[in-house]
Amino acid sequence: MCNSPAAAPVPETVSRPLTDKGEIALWVFVDKIPLPNGMDDREGTLQADLLPDEASLAPAAGQAFKFNHREFQWGAVSLVDGFFGMVGDVATGGKALDDSAGYLYCSLASPAAYKLTLRIGSDDSFKVYLNGKLSGSGLRERGVGPNWETDTVELDVKKGANRLLIRIDNYRFDTGVYCQLLDATGRPASGLQVSVELLPAATVWNYTDSFDYHYSYVRTPTPPEEPRSELFGARLQRTMALLETSVPSKRNKVKILFYGQSTVAGDWVHIIVRTLRERYPNAVIEVENRAIGGHEAPVLARCAAQDLYPYYPDLVVFNVYGGMGTGELERIFYNIRKYTTAEILTFPHHLCLSTDPGRDAESANFKLMAQKYDCEFANIREEWGRFLETHHLKRSDLLADGIHRNARGDLLLATLLLRHFKFNTLDRGGWCNQIHDYEARCFFEESQDEIAFAGASWSVSGGVAGATAEEAKEAMKAGEIIWQKCARQGSGVVGSAAGDRLTLEFHGNRIDVVLPPDAAGKLGTAKVLIDGKAPSSFPGVHVATRPSLDFVKSRPAIKRITLGANAIPESWVFRVTAVGETTDRFSYELIGRVTGPDGKGDSEKPFVSTSGRIRLLPGDLSPFYGKRPRTDAMIGFEVKWEVNALCQDVWRPEPTSDPSLENSSVLAQGLPNGRHTLELKLNGDGPVPLKLIRSYSPQLGST
């Protein structure tokens, strides 16, 4: 009698749909595979296969393999959203992931053939394979999260099963990936089923917290209570009021910008954002993390002209090293107060391995800046020390290297900062002096006090109900609105006749309009004038976006782009035309999509384009990130950016499909911060509704 060979184990299939946001939240994965060349040849390493014939991989959870004399096993993970952070071994504080790679695999079942876009965030470089073919790759060095920098990869999805494989090459510290599928219209994809296979005994790990992976010890003890914590949040009261008062029928939008260098680009940001979204589920929290690793204050102050001030956030969370003695640190605080109405949450440096007294001096300076510029100050340096002392820990226990935090340190930082996100009525509010709402539907005796209406067509939204025909006729002749006769509450005003207008005197550098929530149908338009001129005629309304990354995909290739007074909205290309023996000397040309060829420059000389629309300084140019030998691939390297106009010369209101969200739009941003007169002239092409006009007046720089 002979024994039959054992049957191959039959894998179990586990499936789930995409999330509501089109995110892929189910994977088979493996990580900590060592990269062969480390940091010596990142590009060559990325282009080559790591595992043999990696494009054909179709693993099941529980499947084991050997690579470089080490045993590995594929696991399965189910995510809350499209974010998966991998943070290394407990014993090494994440260092086991230095110079290593990971793979993620799933099958996508599609009801039809589609062209989809994969939005991918990666820490660091990535490769994407679909059905055994390379769809896209990127040489990157960055952090990852749903609101961080992402790339897009086009996918030709076929009907039926599709094999999707992603490889992530990590260079330092923690790593991870974020994946979202978008349809042809740019909306989250739907209708696809994600599945993975599990061998017997394999299970799906439910990844419910973005920072639990490999970290039983991450559940850090609660930090000691900080004295005077009842006052926390006193200088964040506009942000906190918007969060706290968000309800299903009125969902407030809050814009938060994190800014600094690599210590601000950590995973603690994701902890704070997720916590706030859980606490305030009805608020619409828009987050940008524009931190740039390696850029201390003297450099960051240059980049902030593109990154920070035009974004005009409600809250800036800010920390950076350097710039105390040379003034750039204070310049950033000053400019936030000069160009925006943002609240500021700032904090000193955490305790690193260095005991340089200069770190203490810099940290103390943040106290001064916070008090001088009316910022919320989180004293995390002193709290960090008390935490270490209370729990008998060393500084290195919270660090991944000499200065950067490990996952435990990130959780502590997030915990300390989250204490300050508190609705606190013990201190003053008073932001109405900076952000002023002018209600269109005000009482009759005040109707000419703020917004002045002229013309016969203005009325309360839905008509001037409750007034007699004779009263309405007389009021229209006078260009007034009969507020006190309205039988029902109108949500705003509406005008329609050509030439009818409204005017408002305001103070500030930005002016917005807000539509009534019941505005519907085809709406008309209005000509916008500021001080009798088109908003686009003000130089400050034109801003440059952050330039694209340098040759090694590390940092923005140009620190600051200064615009001339005659700037217009268009895209620009900075193209390297020649490089010396090393990259500290190069020549370039500049081309605008509208302007056309606009001059040639040299890396050692200030540059003004032929049209005068672009100005560049030698110290701001770093297309190759430092000095390195020339290669042929450097010739023709391009840096790209856009110039946008933060204004509307013609206001074209659009109704909203979600009345719970405020329907607002910017008429002009970047005006000189001072007295202005807004005028809206109706074009007579349909009704133009208005709920209120909102002005923004920064504390400093007033004229």
C-alpha positions as CSV (number, residue, x, y, z in Angstrom):
1,M,0.0,0.0,0.0
2,C,1.4,3.4,-1.0
3,N,0.7,6.7,0.5
4,S,-0.7,9.4,-1.8
5,P,1.1,12.7,-1.7
6,A,-0.5,15.2,0.7
7,A,-2.9,17.6,-1.1
8,A,-1.8,21.2,-1.3
9,P,-3.6,23.3,1.3
10,V,-6.6,25.1,-0.1
11,P,-6.5,28.8,0.6
12,E,-9.4,30.7,2.0
13,T,-10.5,33.9,0.1
14,V,-11.3,37.0,2.2
15,S,-12.9,40.0,0.4
16,R,-14.1,43.5,1.2
17,P,-15.1,46.5,-1.0
18,L,-13.1,49.7,-1.4
19,T,-13.8,52.2,1.4
20,D,-16.2,55.0,0.8
21,K,-13.2,57.1,-0.2
22,G,-12.0,54.5,-2.7
23,E,-9.2,53.3,-0.5
24,I,-7.7,49.8,-0.6
25,A,-7.9,48.5,2.9
26,L,-7.0,44.8,2.6
27,W,-3.6,43.4,1.7
28,V,-1.2,40.5,1.9
29,F,2.1,42.0,2.9
30,V,5.7,41.3,3.9
31,D,8.3,43.8,5.1
32,K,11.9,44.2,6.4
33,I,13.5,42.7,3.2
34,P,17.0,44.2,3.2
35,L,17.9,46.3,0.2
36,P,21.2,45.1,-1.4
37,N,22.8,48.4,-2.1
38,G,21.6,50.5,0.8
39,M,21.8,54.2,0.1
40,D,24.6,53.9,-2.5
41,D,22.4,53.4,-5.6
42,R,18.7,54.0,-4.7
43,E,17.6,54.4,-8.3
44,G,19.3,51.3,-9.6
45,T,18.0,49.3,-6.6
46,L,14.5,50.4,-7.3
47,Q,14.6,49.6,-10.9
48,A,15.9,46.1,-10.3
49,D,13.9,43.1,-9.0
50,L,14.3,42.5,-5.3
51,L,12.5,39.2,-5.0
52,P,13.0,37.0,-8.1
53,D,10.5,37.9,-10.9
54,E,8.7,40.3,-8.5
55,A,6.1,41.3,-11.2
56,S,4.6,37.8,-11.2
57,L,4.2,37.6,-7.4
58,A,0.7,36.5,-6.3
59,P,1.2,35.4,-2.6
60,A,-1.2,34.1,0.0
61,A,-1.0,35.0,3.7
62,G,0.9,32.3,5.5
63,Q,3.2,31.5,2.6
64,A,6.8,31.4,3.6
65,F,10.0,31.9,1.6
66,K,13.7,32.3,2.1
67,F,15.7,35.4,0.9
68,N,19.4,36.1,1.7
69,H,19.5,33.2,4.2
70,R,16.6,34.6,6.2
71,E,13.1,33.3,6.6
72,F,10.1,35.5,5.7
73,Q,6.4,35.0,5.8
74,W,3.5,36.8,4.1
75,G,0.8,38.2,6.4
76,A,-2.6,39.7,5.8
77,V,-3.9,43.0,7.1
78,S,-7.3,44.7,7.1
79,L,-7.1,48.5,7.5
80,V,-9.4,51.2,8.8
81,D,-8.6,53.3,5.7
82,G,-6.0,53.3,3.0
83,F,-3.1,54.0,5.4
84,F,-0.7,51.3,6.5
85,G,2.2,52.4,8.7
86,M,5.0,49.9,9.3
87,V,7.3,51.0,12.2
88,G,9.9,48.2,12.7
89,D,10.9,46.1,15.6
90,V,10.4,47.1,19.3
91,A,14.0,46.4,20.2
92,T,15.4,48.7,17.5
93,G,12.9,51.6,17.7
94,G,12.2,51.2,14.0
95,K,15.8,50.9,12.8
96,A,15.2,47.4,11.5
97,L,13.4,49.1,8.6
98,D,16.4,51.2,7.5
99,D,17.4,50.3,3.9
100,S,14.7,47.7,3.6
101,A,11.7,47.0,1.4
102,G,8.1,45.7,1.7
103,Y,5.6,44.3,-0.7
104,L,1.8,44.6,-0.6
105,Y,-0.5,42.4,-2.8
106,C,-4.2,42.1,-3.4
107,S,-6.6,41.1,-6.2
108,L,-9.1,43.6,-7.5
109,A,-12.3,42.2,-9.0
110,S,-13.9,44.7,-11.4
111,P,-17.3,44.4,-13.0
112,A,-16.0,46.0,-16.2
113,A,-12.8,47.4,-17.9
114,Y,-11.9,50.8,-16.4
115,K,-9.2,53.4,-16.5
116,L,-8.5,54.1,-12.9
117,T,-6.0,56.3,-11.1
118,L,-4.1,55.0,-8.1
119,R,-3.2,57.8,-5.7
120,I,-0.3,56.5,-3.7
121,G,1.6,57.9,-0.8
122,S,4.8,56.1,0.1
123,D,7.7,56.2,2.6
124,D,9.9,56.2,0.6
125,S,10.2,55.0,-3.1
126,F,7.5,52.9,-4.8
127,K,6.8,50.5,-7.7
128,V,3.3,49.5,-8.9
129,Y,2.6,46.4,-10.9
130,L,-0.8,45.5,-12.4
131,N,-1.3,42.1,-13.9
132,G,2.4,41.5,-14.1
133,K,3.3,44.8,-15.8
134,L,5.0,47.8,-14.3
135,S,2.5,50.6,-14.2
136,G,4.5,53.3,-12.4
137,S,7.4,54.0,-10.0
138,G,8.8,56.9,-8.1
139,L,12.2,57.6,-6.5
140,R,11.1,59.4,-3.3
141,E,12.3,60.3,0.2
142,R,9.3,61.4,2.3
143,G,6.8,60.5,5.0
144,V,3.4,59.0,4.2
145,G,-0.3,59.6,5.2
146,P,-3.7,60.3,3.7
147,N,-3.0,64.0,3.6
148,W,0.7,64.0,2.7
149,E,2.4,64.3,-0.7
150,T,1.2,61.6,-3.1
151,D,1.8,60.4,-6.7
152,T,-0.7,59.1,-9.3
153,V,-0.4,56.0,-11.4
154,E,-2.7,55.2,-14.2
155,L,-4.2,51.7,-14.1
156,D,-5.9,49.9,-17.0
157,V,-8.1,47.6,-15.0
158,K,-9.7,44.7,-16.9
159,K,-13.0,43.0,-16.3
160,G,-12.7,40.3,-13.6
161,A,-9.7,39.7,-11.4
162,N,-6.6,42.0,-11.5
163,R,-3.4,41.4,-9.6
164,L,-2.1,44.5,-7.9
165,L,1.4,44.5,-6.4
166,I,3.2,47.4,-4.7
167,R,6.8,47.5,-3.6
168,I,8.0,50.2,-1.1
169,D,11.7,50.9,-0.6
170,N,12.5,52.5,2.7
171,Y,15.7,54.3,3.5
172,R,15.4,55.6,7.1
173,F,13.1,55.0,10.1
174,D,9.5,54.1,9.7
175,T,7.8,53.2,6.5
176,G,4.3,52.8,5.1
177,V,1.9,53.3,2.2
178,Y,-1.4,55.0,1.4
179,C,-3.5,53.8,-1.6
180,Q,-6.7,55.3,-3.0
181,L,-8.4,54.5,-6.3
182,L,-10.1,57.3,-8.3
183,D,-12.4,57.0,-11.3
184,A,-12.1,59.0,-14.6
185,T,-13.9,62.0,-13.1
186,G,-11.4,62.2,-10.1
187,R,-14.0,60.9,-7.6
188,P,-13.4,57.9,-5.3
189,A,-13.8,54.6,-7.3
190,S,-16.5,52.2,-6.3
191,G,-17.9,48.8,-7.4
192,L,-14.5,47.0,-7.0
193,Q,-14.0,44.1,-4.6
194,V,-10.6,43.6,-2.9
195,S,-9.6,40.1,-2.0
196,V,-6.7,38.2,-0.6
197,E,-6.0,34.5,0.0
198,L,-5.1,32.9,3.4
199,L,-3.4,29.5,3.9
200,P,-4.7,27.4,6.8
201,A,-3.8,28.9,10.2
202,A,-3.2,32.3,8.6
203,T,-5.3,35.1,10.0
204,V,-6.1,38.7,9.1
205,W,-4.6,41.3,11.3
206,N,-7.1,44.1,12.0
207,Y,-5.0,47.2,11.9
208,T,-7.3,49.5,13.9
209,D,-4.7,52.0,15.0
210,S,-2.3,53.5,12.6
211,F,0.6,53.0,15.0
212,D,0.1,49.6,16.7
213,Y,2.2,47.6,14.3
214,H,5.0,45.7,16.1
215,Y,4.4,48.1,19.1
216,S,3.1,46.5,22.3
217,Y,5.1,49.1,24.2
218,V,3.7,52.0,22.2
219,R,0.8,52.3,24.6
220,T,2.7,54.9,26.5
221,P,1.8,55.8,30.1
222,T,-0.2,59.0,30.5
223,P,2.1,62.0,30.9
224,P,2.0,63.8,34.2
225,E,-0.6,66.6,34.4
226,E,0.8,69.9,33.3
227,P,0.3,72.8,35.8
228,R,-2.3,75.4,34.6
229,S,-3.7,73.0,32.0
230,E,-7.1,74.5,32.6
231,L,-5.8,77.4,30.4
232,F,-4.8,75.2,27.5
233,G,-6.4,76.1,24.2
234,A,-7.0,79.8,25.1
235,R,-5.3,81.0,21.9
236,L,-6.9,78.4,19.6
237,Q,-10.5,79.5,20.2
238,R,-11.5,80.2,16.6
239,T,-10.3,76.8,15.5
240,M,-11.8,75.1,18.5
241,A,-15.1,76.9,18.2
242,L,-15.4,75.8,14.6
243,L,-14.7,72.2,15.6
244,E,-16.8,72.2,18.7
245,T,-19.9,73.7,17.0
246,S,-19.9,71.4,14.0
247,V,-23.2,69.5,13.9
248,P,-24.8,67.4,11.1
249,S,-26.8,70.3,9.8
250,K,-23.9,72.7,9.9
251,R,-20.5,71.2,9.2
252,N,-17.7,73.7,9.7
253,K,-14.6,73.5,7.6
254,V,-11.2,73.9,9.4
255,K,-7.9,74.2,7.5
256,I,-4.8,73.0,9.5
257,L,-1.2,73.4,8.2
258,F,1.7,71.6,9.8
259,Y,5.0,73.3,9.0
260,G,8.6,72.8,9.9
261,Q,11.3,70.3,9.0
262,S,11.7,66.5,9.4
263,T,10.7,66.6,13.1
264,V,7.3,67.9,11.9
265,A,7.1,65.4,9.1
266,G,6.6,62.5,11.6
267,D,3.7,60.1,12.2
268,W,2.5,62.1,15.2
269,V,0.7,64.4,12.7
270,H,-1.4,61.5,11.6
271,I,-2.3,60.6,15.2
272,I,-3.5,64.2,15.8
273,V,-5.5,64.4,12.6
274,R,-7.2,61.0,13.2
275,T,-8.0,61.9,16.8
276,L,-9.5,65.3,15.9
277,R,-11.6,63.6,13.2
278,E,-12.9,61.1,15.7
279,R,-13.6,63.8,18.3
280,Y,-15.4,66.1,15.8
281,P,-16.9,63.8,13.2
282,N,-19.1,66.6,11.8
283,A,-16.3,69.0,11.1
284,V,-14.6,69.0,7.7
285,I,-10.9,69.0,8.7
286,E,-8.6,69.8,5.8
287,V,-5.0,69.1,6.6
288,E,-1.7,69.8,4.8
289,N,1.7,68.8,6.0
290,R,4.2,70.9,4.1
291,A,7.2,70.2,6.3
292,I,10.5,69.8,4.5
293,G,13.2,67.6,6.0
294,G,16.6,69.3,6.4
295,H,15.3,72.8,6.0
296,E,16.0,74.9,9.1
297,A,14.5,78.3,9.6
298,P,16.9,80.3,7.3
299,V,15.8,78.0,4.4
300,L,12.3,77.4,5.5
301,A,11.6,81.2,5.6
302,R,12.4,81.3,1.9
303,C,10.0,78.4,1.1
304,A,7.2,79.7,3.2
305,A,6.3,82.3,0.5
306,Q,4.9,79.5,-1.6
307,D,4.0,76.9,1.1
308,L,2.5,78.7,4.0
309,Y,1.0,82.2,3.5
310,P,-1.1,81.6,0.3
311,Y,-2.7,78.5,1.9
312,Y,-4.3,80.9,4.5
313,P,-5.0,78.2,7.1
314,D,-7.2,78.5,10.2
315,L,-4.4,77.0,12.3
316,V,-0.6,76.6,11.8
317,V,1.2,74.0,13.9
318,F,4.8,75.0,13.8
319,N,8.3,74.1,15.0
320,V,11.7,74.4,13.3
321,Y,15.3,74.5,14.3
322,G,17.7,77.4,13.7
323,G,17.2,81.0,12.7
324,M,17.2,82.4,16.2
325,G,20.3,84.6,16.0
326,T,19.8,85.5,12.3
327,G,16.1,86.4,12.6
328,E,14.5,84.0,10.2
329,L,12.6,82.2,12.9
330,E,10.9,85.4,14.0
331,R,10.4,86.3,10.4
332,I,8.2,83.3,9.9
333,F,6.1,84.1,13.0
334,Y,5.9,87.8,11.9
335,N,4.8,86.9,8.3
336,I,2.1,84.5,9.5
337,R,0.6,87.4,11.4
338,K,1.2,89.8,8.5
339,Y,-0.3,87.7,5.7
340,T,-2.9,85.5,7.4
341,T,-5.4,85.4,10.2
342,A,-4.3,81.9,11.2
343,E,-4.0,80.9,14.8
344,I,-0.6,79.4,15.7
345,L,0.2,76.4,17.9
346,T,3.9,76.3,18.5
347,F,6.2,74.2,20.6
348,P,9.9,73.9,21.5
349,H,12.2,71.0,20.6
350,H,11.8,67.7,22.3
351,L,14.8,66.3,24.2
352,C,17.2,64.6,21.9
353,L,20.6,63.0,22.6
354,S,22.5,66.2,22.3
355,T,22.9,68.3,25.5
356,D,24.0,71.4,23.5
357,P,22.8,74.4,25.6
358,G,21.9,76.0,22.2
359,R,18.9,73.7,22.1
360,D,17.7,75.1,25.4
361,A,18.2,78.6,24.2
362,E,16.2,77.9,21.0
363,S,13.5,76.3,23.0
364,A,13.2,79.2,25.4
365,N,13.0,81.5,22.3
366,F,9.8,79.8,21.3
367,K,8.2,81.0,24.6
368,L,9.2,84.5,23.6
369,M,7.8,84.1,20.1
370,A,4.6,82.6,21.4
371,Q,3.9,85.5,23.8
372,K,5.0,88.2,21.3
373,Y,2.9,86.9,18.5
374,D,-0.1,85.7,20.5
375,C,0.4,81.9,19.9
376,E,-0.7,78.9,21.8
377,F,2.4,77.5,23.4
378,A,2.8,73.8,24.2
379,N,5.7,73.5,26.6
380,I,6.6,70.0,25.4
381,R,10.4,70.2,26.3
382,E,9.7,70.5,30.0
383,E,6.9,68.0,29.9
384,W,9.1,65.6,28.0
385,G,11.7,65.8,30.8
386,R,9.0,65.2,33.5
387,F,7.7,62.2,31.5
388,L,11.2,60.6,31.3
389,E,11.8,61.2,35.0
390,T,8.4,59.9,36.1
391,H,8.7,56.6,34.1
392,H,12.5,56.1,34.6
393,L,13.3,56.3,30.9
394,K,16.3,57.5,29.0
395,R,16.2,60.1,26.2
396,S,17.1,57.4,23.7
397,D,14.0,55.3,24.7
398,L,11.9,57.8,22.7
399,L,14.3,58.3,19.8
400,A,15.0,56.5,16.5
401,D,18.4,58.2,16.2
402,G,20.1,61.1,17.8
403,I,17.2,63.5,17.1
404,H,14.3,61.9,15.4
405,R,11.5,60.4,17.5
406,N,10.6,56.7,17.3
407,A,6.9,55.7,17.3
408,R,6.8,55.9,21.1
409,G,8.2,59.5,20.9
410,D,5.7,60.4,18.2
411,L,2.8,59.2,20.4
412,L,4.1,61.2,23.3
413,L,4.4,64.4,21.2
414,A,0.9,63.9,19.8
415,T,-0.5,63.3,23.3
416,L,1.1,66.5,24.7
417,L,-0.1,68.6,21.8
418,L,-3.7,67.2,21.8
419,R,-4.1,68.5,25.3
420,H,-4.2,72.0,23.8
421,F,-7.0,71.3,21.4
422,K,-9.6,72.4,24.0
423,F,-12.7,74.6,23.7
424,N,-11.8,77.1,26.5
425,T,-14.2,79.9,27.4
426,L,-12.0,81.0,30.3
427,D,-10.1,83.4,28.0
428,R,-11.1,85.9,25.5
429,G,-12.2,85.1,22.0
430,G,-12.5,88.2,19.9
431,W,-11.5,87.0,16.5
432,C,-14.3,89.2,15.0
433,N,-11.8,92.0,14.9
434,Q,-9.8,90.0,12.4
435,I,-12.5,87.9,10.6
436,H,-15.6,90.0,10.1
437,D,-18.9,88.7,8.8
438,Y,-21.2,91.3,7.1
439,E,-24.7,89.8,6.9
440,A,-26.5,90.8,3.8
441,R,-29.9,90.5,5.4
442,C,-29.6,93.0,8.3
443,F,-32.2,95.2,9.9
444,F,-33.6,98.1,7.8
445,E,-32.1,100.9,9.8
446,E,-28.7,99.3,9.4
447,S,-29.0,98.4,5.7
448,Q,-26.9,101.2,4.5
449,D,-24.4,101.1,7.4
450,E,-22.3,98.2,6.1
451,I,-23.3,96.6,2.8
452,A,-25.0,99.3,0.6
453,F,-27.4,98.1,-2.1
454,A,-28.4,100.1,-5.2
455,G,-31.0,99.0,-7.8
456,A,-34.6,97.8,-7.9
457,S,-34.0,94.0,-8.1
458,W,-32.6,93.4,-4.6
459,S,-34.9,91.4,-2.3
460,V,-34.8,88.9,0.5
461,S,-34.2,85.4,-0.9
462,G,-37.6,84.3,-2.1
463,G,-39.1,87.8,-2.5
464,V,-40.1,90.7,-0.2
465,A,-42.9,88.8,1.4
466,G,-45.3,90.7,3.7
467,A,-44.9,94.1,2.2
468,T,-47.7,95.8,0.3
469,A,-47.3,96.4,-3.4
470,E,-47.1,100.1,-2.8
471,E,-44.4,99.8,-0.1
472,A,-42.4,97.4,-2.2
473,K,-42.6,99.8,-5.2
474,E,-41.5,102.8,-3.1
475,A,-38.6,100.7,-1.6
476,M,-37.4,99.5,-4.9
477,K,-37.3,103.1,-6.2
478,A,-35.1,104.0,-3.3
479,G,-32.9,101.0,-3.8
480,E,-33.7,99.7,-0.3
481,I,-35.0,96.4,1.0
482,I,-38.0,96.1,3.3
483,W,-36.5,93.9,6.0
484,Q,-39.0,94.6,8.8
485,K,-42.0,93.6,6.7
486,C,-40.8,90.1,5.8
487,A,-43.4,87.5,6.9
488,R,-40.8,84.7,6.9
489,Q,-37.1,84.5,7.5
490,G,-35.1,84.8,4.4
491,S,-31.7,83.3,4.3
492,G,-30.0,86.1,2.4
493,V,-30.7,88.5,-0.4
494,V,-30.9,88.1,-4.2
495,G,-30.5,90.5,-7.1
496,S,-30.8,90.0,-10.8
497,A,-31.1,93.2,-12.8
498,A,-28.1,94.3,-14.9
499,G,-26.3,97.3,-13.3
500,D,-27.7,96.7,-9.8
501,R,-24.9,96.7,-7.4
502,L,-23.7,96.5,-3.8
503,T,-20.7,98.1,-2.1
504,L,-18.9,97.4,1.1
505,E,-16.0,99.2,2.8
506,F,-13.8,96.7,4.6
507,H,-10.4,96.4,6.1
508,G,-8.1,93.4,5.3
509,N,-6.2,91.5,2.7
510,R,-8.9,89.0,1.8
511,I,-12.6,89.1,1.0
512,D,-15.0,86.1,0.6
513,V,-18.6,85.7,-0.3
514,V,-21.0,83.2,1.1
515,L,-24.2,82.0,-0.6
516,P,-27.4,81.2,1.2
517,P,-27.8,77.4,1.7
518,D,-31.0,77.3,-0.3
519,A,-29.4,78.9,-3.4
520,A,-30.4,76.7,-6.3
521,G,-30.8,76.5,-10.1
522,K,-28.9,78.5,-12.7
523,L,-27.4,81.5,-11.1
524,G,-26.1,84.8,-12.6
525,T,-22.8,86.5,-12.4
526,A,-21.4,89.7,-11.1
527,K,-18.4,91.9,-12.0
528,V,-16.0,92.3,-9.0
529,L,-14.2,95.5,-8.3
530,I,-11.8,96.3,-5.5
531,D,-11.1,100.1,-5.1
532,G,-12.6,100.5,-8.6
533,K,-10.1,97.9,-10.2
534,A,-10.3,94.3,-11.1
535,P,-8.9,92.1,-8.3
536,S,-6.4,90.6,-10.8
537,S,-4.7,94.0,-11.1
538,F,-3.3,93.7,-7.6
539,P,0.1,92.0,-7.7
540,G,-0.3,90.2,-4.4
541,V,-3.1,88.0,-5.6
542,H,-0.8,86.1,-7.8
543,V,1.1,83.3,-6.1
544,A,3.5,80.5,-7.2
545,T,2.9,76.9,-6.1
546,R,5.7,74.9,-4.5
547,P,8.1,73.9,-7.2
548,S,8.6,70.2,-8.1
549,L,11.2,68.1,-6.4
550,D,14.9,68.1,-7.1
551,F,16.8,65.6,-9.2
552,V,17.0,63.1,-6.4
553,K,13.4,63.6,-5.5
554,S,14.3,64.8,-2.0
555,R,13.2,68.5,-1.6
556,P,11.7,71.3,-3.6
557,A,14.2,72.2,-6.4
558,I,13.8,76.0,-5.9
559,K,13.3,77.5,-2.5
560,R,11.5,80.8,-3.5
561,I,10.0,82.1,-6.7
562,T,9.5,85.9,-6.7
563,L,6.8,87.1,-9.0
564,G,6.8,90.4,-10.9
565,A,4.0,92.9,-10.8
566,N,2.8,91.7,-14.2
567,A,2.4,88.0,-13.3
568,I,-0.5,86.1,-14.9
569,P,-1.9,82.6,-14.2
570,E,0.2,80.1,-16.1
571,S,2.4,77.1,-15.7
572,W,6.2,77.4,-15.9
573,V,9.2,75.1,-16.7
574,F,12.7,75.7,-15.5
575,R,14.9,73.5,-17.7
576,V,18.6,72.8,-17.1
577,T,20.6,73.3,-20.4
578,A,24.2,72.7,-19.2
579,V,26.0,71.4,-16.1
580,G,29.7,71.9,-15.2
581,E,31.9,69.1,-13.9
582,T,29.9,69.2,-10.8
583,T,26.3,70.4,-10.1
584,D,27.2,73.6,-8.3
585,R,27.5,75.2,-11.8
586,F,24.7,75.0,-14.3
587,S,22.7,77.0,-16.9
588,Y,19.0,77.0,-17.5
589,E,16.2,78.4,-19.5
590,L,12.7,79.5,-18.4
591,I,9.5,78.9,-20.4
592,G,6.0,80.0,-19.5
593,R,2.9,78.3,-21.0
594,V,1.5,81.7,-22.0
595,T,4.6,83.9,-21.9
596,G,6.7,81.4,-23.9
597,P,10.5,81.4,-23.8
598,D,11.4,83.9,-21.1
599,G,15.2,84.1,-20.8
600,K,18.2,82.1,-19.8
601,G,20.1,82.1,-16.5
602,D,23.2,81.0,-14.8
603,S,23.4,79.4,-11.3
604,E,25.7,82.1,-10.0
605,K,23.8,85.2,-11.0
606,P,20.4,86.7,-10.0
607,F,17.9,86.1,-12.7
608,V,15.0,88.3,-14.0
609,S,13.0,86.8,-16.8
610,T,12.7,88.7,-20.1
611,S,9.0,89.5,-19.3
612,G,9.8,90.5,-15.7
613,R,7.3,87.9,-14.4
614,I,9.8,85.7,-12.6
615,R,12.8,86.5,-10.4
616,L,15.2,83.9,-9.0
617,L,18.2,84.2,-6.7
618,P,21.2,81.9,-6.9
619,G,20.9,80.8,-3.3
620,D,17.4,79.6,-3.9
621,L,18.3,77.2,-6.7
622,S,19.0,73.6,-5.8
623,P,17.9,71.4,-8.7
624,F,20.5,68.7,-7.9
625,Y,20.4,68.9,-4.1
626,G,24.0,69.7,-3.3
627,K,27.2,69.2,-5.2
628,R,27.7,66.0,-7.1
629,P,29.4,64.8,-10.3
630,R,27.6,65.6,-13.6
631,T,25.7,62.9,-15.4
632,D,24.1,63.0,-18.8
633,A,20.6,62.5,-17.3
634,M,21.0,66.0,-15.6
635,I,20.8,67.8,-18.9
636,G,17.2,68.7,-19.6
637,F,16.1,68.2,-16.0
638,E,13.0,70.2,-15.5
639,V,11.5,72.0,-12.5
640,K,7.8,72.9,-12.8
641,W,5.4,75.1,-10.9
642,E,2.2,77.0,-11.5
643,V,1.3,80.7,-10.9
644,N,-2.3,81.0,-9.7
645,A,-4.5,84.0,-9.2
646,L,-6.3,84.0,-5.8
647,C,-9.1,86.2,-7.1
648,Q,-12.2,86.4,-9.3
649,D,-12.7,89.4,-11.7
650,V,-16.2,87.9,-12.4
651,W,-18.0,86.1,-9.6
652,R,-19.8,83.0,-10.8
653,P,-21.7,81.6,-7.9
654,E,-22.5,77.9,-7.9
655,P,-25.2,76.2,-5.8
656,T,-24.1,73.5,-3.5
657,S,-25.4,69.9,-3.3
658,D,-24.7,69.8,0.5
659,P,-26.5,72.5,2.4
660,S,-24.7,71.4,5.6
661,L,-21.5,72.9,4.2
662,E,-21.0,76.7,3.9
663,N,-20.8,77.6,0.3
664,S,-18.1,80.2,0.2
665,S,-15.6,81.5,-2.4
666,V,-12.7,83.9,-2.3
667,L,-13.1,87.1,-4.3
668,A,-9.6,88.3,-3.6
669,Q,-6.7,87.2,-1.4
670,G,-3.3,88.9,-1.2
671,L,-4.6,92.5,-1.2
672,P,-2.6,95.2,0.7
673,N,-3.8,94.8,4.3
674,G,-5.8,98.0,4.7
675,R,-9.0,99.9,3.8
676,H,-10.7,98.8,0.6
677,T,-14.1,99.1,-1.1
678,L,-15.7,96.1,-2.7
679,E,-18.2,96.5,-5.4
680,L,-20.3,93.8,-7.0
681,K,-22.1,94.8,-10.3
682,L,-24.7,92.4,-11.5
683,N,-24.5,91.3,-15.1
684,G,-28.2,90.6,-15.5
685,D,-27.7,87.0,-16.6
686,G,-29.6,85.5,-13.7
687,P,-30.3,85.7,-10.0
688,V,-27.2,86.4,-7.8
689,P,-27.9,85.3,-4.1
690,L,-25.8,86.4,-1.2
691,K,-25.8,85.5,2.5
692,L,-22.8,87.4,3.8
693,I,-19.5,88.9,2.9
694,R,-16.5,88.0,5.1
695,S,-13.3,90.0,5.4
696,Y,-10.0,88.9,6.8
697,S,-7.7,91.4,8.5
698,P,-4.3,90.1,9.7
699,Q,-2.9,91.6,12.9
700,L,0.3,93.1,11.4
701,G,1.2,94.9,8.2
702,S,-1.9,97.1,8.1
703,T,-1.8,100.2,5.8
